[in-house]
């Protein structure tokens, strides 16, 4: 274990050392993100930072920690992730259409399903004794899982260091859960989570505000794809809790993605159409600075990670209480920052109605401050007679 920890630190150093070379390569290839109405950056910024993360992770997988990984699966994942990185590189240089990017992710997902054999096969729901064999449903559910999580991480990549830090927190939590709670014999899955988190940590100093290089779609798609695959590997035989935990861990990107889709549907806009109403945009509209917004979302990600650990430690009834409480708090937070628009406040309206009804039922209470004249109901009969 000590050897693994040392090699994880070495991956941090390699990632930090390789990033300046990737930055220079971005300018050579023309992979530069120019400012526009939807961007936060004020000057041209090199992208494809994720290429360094991809290279560093594979140095760890094929050189430093090669003995930890099964040959067939690691080569299959390399092939699939190479398709993702190639898709991201083309998009960062030439800018692909959303459907073209989705096609690249779909091809990579097919490689994972058919070649790597990583898929959801069995589902066990609470209060049901027998397992449910997914059968042919295994294919669409697996493909949807990969497509959804890959795009979820890509969507939050809107501020310096945001996707990098949130993904690092999520991967670290996934590694902890896999190592200490799931009791799996496949230890390479949590090790891979820690490896990717180490690569992100080495990249973060260059990506944190003010950034010197962006992840680009090369990095955001690759990180999201790897998170989807690694979480899926731990979900081969899925229980309700093991399915729920990675969803909670990735609560920030998933929440932002789901509400973005709802928001665009309510506004009668295409789901793939970009806008400036994501979580980080709304927090900045509230007056937070760039760095404060990123740190706030880091804190939210840590809260989700902590809640995911509570799910693993809670009894069945506690799990349902946590789900209800989390959904209530999440909806209230979303409405309070206007993630679906200024007019969307159904839960807050319900709470306000309850408060208004309660205030109408309660008797009016008159507050008396010391030194002021007493209200009539507090005056004694003697005081009233004097007044008369």
N, C-alpha and C positions, 0 to 999 in steps of 0.2 A: 504493500500500500504506500509506503514511504517513497518508493521508486516512482509510482504513478503521480504522487503529489509533486515531486521534483520535476517530472516531465511536463506536468501541467504548467508549472511556473516557466519552464523553458518555452512552452508554446506562447505564453504571454510575451516573452522577450522576442521571439521570432516574428510574431504578428506586428509588434511595435517597430521592429527593424525593417520589415519588408514593405510597410505602408508608404514610406517616402518614395520608394521606387515605383510603386503602383501609381502614386500621385503624378510622377513625371510621365509615366506611360499614358495616363489619361489625357494629358495635353497633347501628346504625340498622336494619339488615336482620334482626338477631337471629341472625347467623351466629357463634355463640359456642360454644366447646367447653367443656362443664362437666366437672369432675372426676368420675371413677367408678373402679370396681375395675380397669379395663383401662388407664386413662390414667395418665400420669406427672405431668401438671400438677396443682398443688394449688389453683389458683384458676381461675375462668372466663377463657378466653383467646379473643380474636377470631380467626376463621379467614379464609378467602377471600384470604389473602395472595397466592396465585397469580394473582389477578385483576390485580394490579399488574404482575406479570411478563408476563402475556399482553398487557396494554396497551403496556408498554414495548417488548416484542419487535416488535409490529406498528408502533409508531412508527419503529423502526429499519428494518423491512422495507418500509414504504410511504412513508417520508419521507426518513430519513437515507441509506439505502443502496438506494433503490428501483432504481437502474440495475443492480444486481447480480443481480436476480431476474427470471426469466421470468414474464410476466404471468399466463398460464393456471395455472401450478402454484402460484404464491404465493396467488392468489385461491382456488384449490381447497383449499389447506392452511388458509387463513383460515376457510373455511366449515366444514371438518372440525374444526378446533381450537375453533371457536365452539360446536359441538355438545358437545365434551368439557368446555369451561368451563361451559356451561349445566348439564350433568349434574352437575358438581362443585358448582356454586352451589346447586342444588336439594338435593343431598345434605348440604351444610354447613348449610343452613337447616332443611330438613325431615327429613333422614336417609332416604335411599333404601335399599331392599333390595339385596343383592349382585347379584341377577339384573337388577334395573332399571338398575344402574350398568353392568353388562356389556352390556346392550342399547344404552345410549348410546354406549359405546365401539365396539360392533359397527356402528352406523349411521355413525360417523365413519370407521371402517375401510373401509366400503363406498364412501364418498365418495373416499377416497384411492385405492382400487383402480380404480373406474370413472371418476370425474371427473378426478382428478389423473393417473391412469395410472401411478402409482408402485407397482411390484409386482416380485416375483421371477419371472424368465422362464426363465433358463438356469442350470444348475449344472455346474461342472467339478470333478470329484473328482481327488485325487492318483493318479498312476500310470495314469490313463485318458486317452488322447490326445483322444478326441472329447468334445464337450460334450453334456450331457443337457438336452433341451428339456423343461421341466416340464409343458407343455401345460395341461390342466385342473387339474393339481395346483397350479398357480400361485395359484389363488384361495384354497384352504384354507390353504396355507403362508403366504401374505401376511397373511391375516386372523389366523391364529394368532400370527404374529410380532408384530403390533400389539397384540393382546389380551394376550399374555404379557408383553411389555416394559412396557406401560402399567401393568399390575397389579403388576409386580415393583417398580417405583419407588414405587407407592402403599403397598406392604406395609412398606417400610423407614422410612416417615415416622412414626416412633414417638418420637423424641427431638428436642429443640430443635436445629435446624440440621443434622440428620442427612441427610435426603433432599436438602436444598439443597446441602450441601457435597459429598456423594458424586456427585450429578448434575453439579455444576460440574467436578469432577475428570474425570468420564467424558466430558463434552462437550468439554473442552479437549483431552483425549487424542484423541477422535474427530476434532477439527479438525486437530490435528497430523498424524495418520495420513492424513487426506484430502488435506491440502495437500502433504505431503512424500513420501508413500509410494505412494499410489494413482495418482498422475499422471493425474488426471481433468481433463477440460476444463471440467467443471461446478464451478467454484470457489465458486459460491454455497452449496454444501453445507457445506464447512468454514467459510465465512464465517458461515453461519447457526448453526453449532455454537458459534463464538466469540461471536456475538451473544447467544444464549441463556445462555451461561456468564457473560457480562457482566451480564445482567439478574439472574441468581442472585447474583452478587457484590454488587450493589447492595442486594439484599434481605437478605443474610446478617447484617449487623449487627443487624437487628431480629429475626432468627430464631434467632441463636445464644444459647446458655444464659447468663443467663435470658431467654427469648424474650418479646418484646412482642406478637408476632403469629405465628400458625401459617400454613403453606402451605394447610392444609385439603385436602380432596379436589379443590377447584378447582385448586390448584397442583400437587399430586402427580400427578393424572391428566394434567394438561396437560404437565408436564415429561416424564413417562413416554411419553406419546403422541408428543411432538415428537422425543424420542430415537429412538423406534421408526421414525418416518417418515424422519428424517434418515439413520439407519443404513441403512434400506431403500433410500433413494435411491442410496446408494453401492453397493448390492448388486444393482443391476438385472440384471447378468450376473455371477452369483455364482461365485467360485472358493472352494476349500476354506479358504484363508487369509483371504480377505475376509469369509467367513461367520463364521469363528472369532474374528477380532479383536474385533468389537463385543461378542460374547458374553463374551470374556475381560475387556474393558474394563468391562463391567457385571457383573463377577464377584460383587460384594457383593450387590446386589439379587437377581440370579438365583439365587445359592446360597441365600440366605435363603428365597426363594420355593419353590424345589424341595424343600428340606428341610422346610419348613413343610407342604407337601402330603404328603410321605412320613410326617412325624410324625403328621399327622391321620389318615392312612390306617392307620398302625400302631395308633393308639389308637381306631380305628373311629369317627371323628368326621367330619362333613361337611367337605369341603375348604374351603368358604367360611366355616366357623366360625372366628371370631377367638380368639386365645389370647395368653398372656403368656410364650411360649417362643421368641420370635424372637432373632436374634443379639444385639441390644442388650439384651434382657432377661437373657440368659444372662451377658453380660459384667458387667452390674450385680450379678447374683447372686454373681459371683466377688469382689465387693468394690470394683469401680471406681466412681468417682463419675459423675454425669451427664456432666460435661464430659470426663472421662478416657475414658469409653465412646465418645463421639462422635469424639474425636481418634484413638482406637485404630482405629475403623472408617474414618476418613479415611486413616490409614496403610495399612490393608488395601487400600483402593481404589487408593492410589498404587502399591502392590505389583502389583496386577492390571494397572494401566495400564502399568507398566514391563515386565511379562511380555508384554503384548500387543505392545509395540515389539520385544521379542526375537524374537517369532514372525516379524515382518516381516524381520528381519535374519539369521535362521537358515537353513541349508540344510535340505533335506527330512528328512534323518535327525535333525537337531537339533530339528526341529519335533515329531517323535514323542517324542523324549526329554523335551522340555518338557511335552508333554501328559501323559505318564506321571508325571513328577515333580510336576506341578501337581495331578493327581488324587490322588496319594498324600498330598501335603502337605495338601490340602484335606480329605480324609477324616480324617486324623489330627487336624487342628484342630477339625473338627466334633465328633468323638468326645470330644476333651479338654475342650471347654466344655459338653458334654451337650446339643447342639442337637436330638438325636432322643430324648433321655431318658437318665436315669442308667444304665439297663441295656443301652443300645446301645453296645457297644465291640468290634465284630468285628475290626477291624484291630489295635487295641491288644492284644486277646487273642492274635492270631497272633504279634505281636512278642514278647509275654510268653512264649509257648510256645517260640519259638526261643531266647530268652535262657535259659529254664529248661533246655532240652535241652543247650545249650552248657555251662552251669554243671555239669551232671551228667557230661559227657564230660571236662571239664577237671579235672586233679588239684587236690586241696585245697591251697591255699597258706596257710601260717601267717605272719602278719605279726609281725615283731619290731621293737619300738621301742627305740631306744638308751636304756640305763639299766635296762631290764627284763631278767629272766632269759632266757638264750638258750633257744629251743626245742630239744628233744632232737636233731632232725636237723641242727641247726647246731653242736652241741657237738662238740668234738674228742674223740678217744679219751682223751687225757690228762685233759680236764675230766670225762669220765664216770668214769674210774678214781678221781679225787679224790673224787667224790661217793660212790662205793662205799666 
